[in-house]
Amino acid sequence: MTPSESDGQEKVTLLREVAESRYRAWLQEHSERPNSIDSTQVSPLGRSKRRLDRAIDRARRGIKKRCAIQRAVAREFSCPEMLSGAELDWLEQRMKTELSQLVLALQHANANDFFAAGTVSPVSARAAQDRVAHHVPAEVLSVIHTELGVLRAEGLFQQPTERFAGDMATSQPQRQHGPAANMSRHEAIGRILKPYSHDWKKEETLDEICAELDANQIPPPAAWASLSPRARSWRRAYDLYPVRVLKVLQYSLDILSQPNATRNRHG
């Protein structure tokens, strides 16, 4: 590692703590207070359901706030490395670890509540615990992937020398027919994206765009078929690899925005 790389990593490490400190302050400011969820007038199973809904809502808000802080720190200190793939991988792993801890905490609270009440059947208790184990990750992971997908896309724009290096090397079909064939693909993608204007990166919009790409028989990058799990359609790729989809679509828009991009090659 060169001195400049060492300095850069040290800066990222320091700013990571800045971001974490701000997030902890936000958590403390928005700490929950006892309320009717824990009321004895509600059944133990009812309390477990309310506890579950409250935890999911809080986790969603926390993830969005955490990613907003990450973006703000990167901009405030002019440090695009805070939005690098490696740093966002670290952030993703940390949020997933906290998600696992949340599941365990909810199950522990439920178990204590059920034991104290003494009125919950083993079957009902198991169903409530299984609901926590499956419902929380399903609801929260999608928010993690969506929010980080936006940050990853922003990070790629701020680091042009590394931009799209992975997918773009293999984004075209294996048989190459020259620049015109590639340009035709970019134009086809551009026509589908154009009606959505600047809103095309929104989660619900991207879902519609991928459906249109599939309906218009525009093949996704051939390399995606070798991923594990495989992605042979845009819809499946967006479900599994939203960041890859964002990068490929943005790449087509970038190509079309270049001065030498000709829209009427045959006219």
Number of C-alpha atoms within 10 A of each C-alpha: 7 7 8 9 10 11 12 14 15 12 15 19 13 12 19 18 11 15 21 15 12 17 20 13 12 15 15 10 9 11 9 10 6 7 7 11 15 16 11 10 10 13 16 23 18 14 20 26 17 16 17 21 15 13 17 21 13 16 22 17 13 17 20 16 17 22 22 16 18 25 19 14 20 20 13 9 11 10 17 18 19 27 29 20 16 11 17 20 14 12 20 18 12 12 19 16 11 13 18 14 12 19 19 15 12 19 22 13 13 23 18 12 18 21 13 11 12 10 12 16 10 10 8 12 20 14 13 19 19 12 15 24 17 11 15 21 17 12 14 21 18 13 18 19 17 17 18 23 22 18 22 22 21 15 22 19 17 16 14 10 9 12 16 19 12 11 18 15 10 13 18 17 13 10 6 9 9 8 9 12 11 15 18 14 15 19 18 14 22 18 11 15 24 12 10 14 8 9 13 20 20 12 17 10 14 21 18 12 20 22 17 17 19 15 11 12 11 15 16 22 23 17 18 20 14 10 12 8 12 13 21 18 20 27 22 16 22 19 13 16 18 21 18 21 22 18 22 19 16 20 18 19 18 13 15 18 11 9 7 8 13 14 11 6 9 6 4
